[in-house]
Amino acid sequence: MLSVLTDRDRLALVTFNTQAEQLTNLTPMNEEGREVAMEAIRGLRADGGTDMLKVVTPLFVPDQGSEPRTCCCRNWSNRPF
């Protein structure tokens, strides 16, 4: 996914199982930002269950004056959401 992002894109990484945890702040995907994201991704490990509703719901509730949002969710296990 990182390979298709440009310097104009921003990315925040959030993990979730029974709770959500923000791994990175919203970061521009320049060279430094890509390295921050890759380090966070390299540290990911499967753990616990999946509470998608807790993670996805805030993404679709717009803040006043906020920019449009794009959400990409990836289930790293072989189990369906």
Secondary structure, DSSP 8 states (H G I E B T S, - for coil): -GGG--TT-EE--EEESSSEEE-S-SEE-SHHHHHHHHHHHHT----S---HHHHHGGGGS--TT-----------SSS--
